[in-house]
């Protein structure tokens, strides 16, 4: 089959959803399918507007010089010299800003076309500035760019099916391609694209967009959620819609436990993820404060990730006197994050909302016990007392107690870590997940062909009568 995948995030941009689309695409190629991905190529407008200002300013000065020598006229009193100088200065500043962006931004210089693990990746221009965060406006620029570029790329690629990651912002592209080319499309729900009160960042947006979201899901030929918990939340928006569940998976050959974990130094509690509202990292800092108050100081809470809440979190750490117990690792790229997992002793999360967190799967594959909250998706990964513990959302006191039990019991940590690896190997391999998607591709492709044949028969009968 020829499969077109559309995702506004794809490595090195984004987090779990981008990584999932990359692995699914690579597995599909290994299975003999042809795959093209349309995703983001961040760009900047500083240089463009800088050039425009420079040309305009230069034009004013050329006119002033020409008027001076050709007509012996002095136009300096009319403000043209001031305006020309201002445009030139603005142009130089904007061009310098653009050059700085090109030299320092970690997501600069991505190729418009490249092949990764046999997958053809087409990156289209968007106004995205950060690797780990995408604003609503920046999502809108991907939607606008995707609506335009996908028309021509689809005509060239001629896919059999379109796989949309994230109903928002990518869903309208699938809707349009179905109208223009009659292509069946699948929407994969990842978490924050499902309307819920838990997603504080998009709460106001979904008050307006919920009817559109429902319409997109109903129009899609198949809708898939990554966990049963996410499907339950999706049912609140579209209660009569059949939704398949296909979980995330993990690259077991890359995320592996260390041969021997370090036993010296503090017990390392690791969190990996975006530092935003629904990851609820503030609760982890509160938990660290409670652990210290309980007399447990032989631990270090490591926070790997970036986000809009980082400055507030750093201030909170100072206020609670936890500068020795909490360490910010910043954004860690995919190659280095494996070693971060291997050096940790325990994975912890206080999230309030998830689809199915890739970071928890990665931690499990690296042999870490998991202590987290009862957010959607986590209950399908963490078996109570087997490979970790779950506590109620925002229950910092119980979370501290569970962590204290494991901090003081290295044998239990090792036992739970082995169980985490076993669960990951038995239930979350990418090959198995990709096969489930292929079954849905075939189902919706056959459905579309059958509908087309019926419409043709009806049309023929009408012409004969």
N, C-alpha and C positions, 0 to 999 in steps of 0.2 A: 504494500500500500504506500501511497504518497501522503504524508502527514504534515500539515502545517501547524506549528505551535506558535502561539502568540502570548508573550509574557513581557510586561513592562520591566521586569527584573530578571537578570540573567548574569551569572558570575562573570566578572568580579563585582557586579552591582547587586545590592539587595541581600536578603538573608535566606530563610528556609525555603520559601516558594521558588526562588531562583535556582537554588541548588537542586530542588526536586525536579524541576523541569529539565535541567541539564542531565541528570542521571536517567530520567525516563527517556529522553531523546537518545542518549547514548545506547541504552538497552534496546530501543526500537531499531537502531541501526544494526546492532549485533544480531538481531532477529531477522535481518534481511529487508527491512523497510527503508524507504527514502524519507528523510526528515529535513525540513527547513524551519528555522526559528526566526521570528521577527521580534526584536527587542530594542532596548534603548542604547543610543550613542550620545552621551552628554556632550553638549557644546555650549559655547558662550557667545554673547552678542557684544561684548565690550569692544572687540577689535572691529566689528562691523560698524558700530556707531562712532568709534574713534576715527576710522578712516573717513566716514561721512563728515565729521566735524573738521578734520584736517583739510579735506578738499574744499569745504565751504569757506573755512577761514582763509585758505590759500587763494580762493577765488576772489574774496573781498580785497585782499592785498594786491592782487594783480590788477583789479579794477582801479584801486586807488593810485597805483603807480602809472597805469595807462592814462588816467584822467589828469594826473599831475603833469606828465610830459607831453601828452597830445593836445590838451586843451588849457594847460596852465591853470587848472582848477585845484583848489585845496578843499578836500572833503572831510578834513579831520574834525571840523566843528559839527559835522552831522552824525558823529558817533560811529562811523564806519570803521575807523581804526580800532576803537575800543571793542566793537563787536568782532572784528576779524581776529584781534589778539585773543579775545576770550574763547573763540572757537578753536583756535590753534592750541591754546593751553588745555582746553577740555579734551581735544583730540589726543594730545600726548598722554594725558592722564588715563584716558580710557584704553588706549593702546598698551600702556604699561600695565594696567590692571589685567587686560587680556593675556599679555605675555606671562605675567605672574601666575595666572590661572593655568595656563598651558604647561608651565614648568613645575608647578607644585601640586596640582590637584591629582589625587591618586586614581581618579577614573578618567584621566585625560588620554587622548591618543588611541582610543579603541578603534580597531579597523572596521570600516563599513561592511566588509565581507571577509569571513574567515571560516575555516573548517576546524572543528574541535571534536575529536573522537569520531570522525566521520559525519558529524552533524554540520550542515551548512547554516551558519549564523549570519543573519542580515541585521545590522544595527542601523536604526533610523534616527535622525537628529531630534533631540529633545532638550529642553532647558532644565536639566537636572544638575545640581551643584554638589551633592553629597553622596557618598557611597552607601551609607547605612540608612538614609532618611529621604523620603520623597514627599514633598508638600502636595496639597490638593491642586494647586496651580500647575506644578510640575507633572502630576498625573494627567491633568488636562492637556498639556502639551504632547504627551505620548499619545493620548487618544486622537487628537487632531492630526498629528503626524502619521499615526497608524492607519486612520481612516483613508488618508491620501495614498500612502505607499502600498498598503495591502491590496488596493485595487489592481495595481500594475504587477506586483509580485505574485499575486494569485493567478493572474492571467498567464504569467510566464511559467510558474511552477506547476500549475494544474493539479492541485491536491485532490485526494479522494475524501478527506475529512479534515476539519479544523478543530484543533484542541485549544481552548481558551483557558489560560490560567488567570484566576481572579475575575469574578463577574464584574467588579468595579476595580479599575477603569476599563478593562479590556473587552467586556461583554458586548458593547455596541459594535465593535469591529466584526464579531461573529454574526451579529444580526444583519449588518450591512452585506457581508459576503453571501449570506444565505439569500438575500433579496436579489443581488446582482447575478450570482453564479449558480444559485440553487444548491449550495454546498451544505451538508449536514455539519453541525458543530456541537461540541461537548464543552460544557462549562465546569471547570474544576474549582470548587469552593475551598479556600485555604484558611479562612479564619476571620480576618478583619473585613473581608468583603461581604460578610453576612451581617445584616442589620441586627444590632443587639445593644441594650443599655450598657453592657460591659465595655463596649468599644467607645470610650469617652471622646476620643479624638474626632470621630465621625458622627457623634450622636445628633448634632444639628443637621448635618448633611442628610442623614438617613430619614429624618422627619420629612424631607422633601423627596428623596430619591427612592424610598421604599416601594412605591407603586411601579417605578421604572425597573427596579431590581426584580420584583415579582414578574413583570412582563418579560424581561430577558430570560429568566429561568424557565418560564412556561414556553417561550419560543424555542429555546435550545432543544436539540434532539435527545440530549441526555444531560443530567446534572449529577455531579459526583461530589461528595463531601469526604474529608480525610479522616473523620471519626464519627462514631455514633452520637457523641455529644454535640458536634457541630451540626449534624443532620437534625437533631432535635431543635436547635436554635433556628435553623433554616425553616423548619416546619411552622414556626410562628409567623413567618412572612408568607409562605406558600403551603398551607396545610394539606392540600390535595395533590401536591406534586410528588411523584415517585423520585426518590433520591438514592442512588447507589452509594455505597461506602467502600472506598479503597484507601487504605492507610498510607502514610509515608513509609519510606524504607531507609536503609542506611548502607553505605559502602563498607561492607565488612572487611574487605581486604586492606582498606586504608585506615579505618578507625579500629585499632587493635589495642588490647591491654599491653602494658609494659611487662617485660619478663620478671622484673622485681620492682615493686613500688618502694620509694624512699621511706625510711622509718625515722630518720632524724628530722628535727625541726618541728614547727607547728603542724597541726592537722589542717590541710588546705581544703577549704570549702569553696567550690567553684560555681559561679553563675556566668552563663554565656547568653547574650541577647541584647536587644536594643534597650537603651535606657529611656523608656517612655512610660506613659501613664499606666497602661494595662499590664506591663511587666512588673509593676509594683515593687521596684527595688527598694523603695523607702522602707517597706516591711522587713526586708533582709537586713537593713542597717539597724532597725529597731530590734530585730532578733539578735544581732551581734551585741547590741547594748545589753540585752537581757542576759545573754551568755556571760558577759563580763561581770554583770551584777551577781550572777550565780557563783562567781569565783572561778569560772572556766576561762583561762586566758591563753591556753596553748592551742590557739587556732588562728587561721588567717582567712578572711573572706576575700576572694579574688573576683573582681567584676570585669569581665571581658566584653567590651562593646561600647558603642557611642550612642548618643541620643540627646534630645532637647532637655532632658532632666539632669544631665551630668553636673552642671554647675550647682544646682540645688542639692544634689546628692553629696557633692564634695563639701559644701557648707555644712550639711547635716552631720557628716562624719566628724568634722572639726568641733561642732557644737557638742557632740556626745562624747568627745574625747576618745575616738576610735582610730586615730591616725596610724597606730601600730597594728591594729587588727584588720583594717580594711585597705585593700590595695586596688587601684584602678589600672587595668591593663590596657585600656583603650581598644581601638578596633584591631583585631587580630585576623590576618588573612588565612585563607583555607589551609595553606601548607603548614603554617605555624600553629594553628589551633589544635592539631592532633597532639602535638607535644604538650600543650597546656593541659589537655584532658589527661594525658598519661602521668603528668606530675601531680595531679590533684588526687585527693583521697575520697571526695564525696561531692556529688552534684546537688545543688539546692536551687529552688525557684519558688517565688511567691506570686506567680502570675495570676491574674484574675480572668484571663481570656486566652484561649488557644484553639487552633484547629487540631493539629497534632504536631507538637514541637519537635523540629529536627534536632535541636540542641540536646534534648533529653535522649533521643535515639542515639546520637553520637556519643553521649556520656555512657549510655548502657553498653554500646559496642566496645567502648574502651574499658569496660569492667568497673564502672563506678556505681555504687548504690545511689538512689535518688530519694531526696526528701523534698516534697513540694505540696502544692495546694490542690484541692479537688476542683480544678478548672476543667473545662471540657477537653477531652482528648487525653488527659493525664491518667485517668482511671483505666484506660486501655493499655497503658505502658507500665504502670507501677502496681505491682501486686503487694498488698498490705502485708508487711512482715516477711515477704519473700525477697524482693529486691529493693525495698525501700518503704517509706511511709508517706501517707497523704494526710493533710490537716485541712480544716475549714479555711476558706478564703479570709484573709485579714486576721487570722488567729496567730499572732506572733508568739504568745505565751506557749501554746502547744508545740509550735514549730521549734522554739528554743529547747523545749524538753526533749523532743525527738532527736535534735541535733546533739544535745548533750549526751544522750544515751550512746550514740554512735561515735562521738569524739572520744569517749572513755573506753570504747570497746573495739579495738583494731581487728579482733578475730571476727566479730559480727560484720564489720565493714567488708572484710575480704570475702566472707560467705555470700553476702548480698551482691557484691560486685560480680562474683562468678555467676550468680543467678541472672543478673542483668545481661551479661554476655550471652548466656544460654537462650534467653528469651529473644534477644536480637537476632541470633542465628536461626532460630526456629520459625520466627514469624514475620521478620521484616527484611527480607532479601529483595533487592531491586528487580531481579529477573522475574520473580513471582508477581510483583506489583505491575510491571510492564505488560505481562501476559493478560492480566485482568483488564487493563486499558485497551489492549488489542481486541479483546472480545467485545467491548463496547463499541469500538470503532467499526467492527464488522457489522454489529447489530444495527447501528444507525445508518451505515452506508447501504445495507440491504433494504432497510425501511424506506430510505429516500428513493431508491430505484423502484421499489414496489409502488410507492405513491406516484412517481412519475409515469409508470406504466398505466396505472388506473386512470390518471388524468388524460393520457393519450387515448385510451380506449373510449372514455366518455366523449372526448372531443371528436373522435372518429364517428361514433354513433350519432352525435348531433349533426355532423356534416352529411351523413347518409340519409337521415330523416329530413 
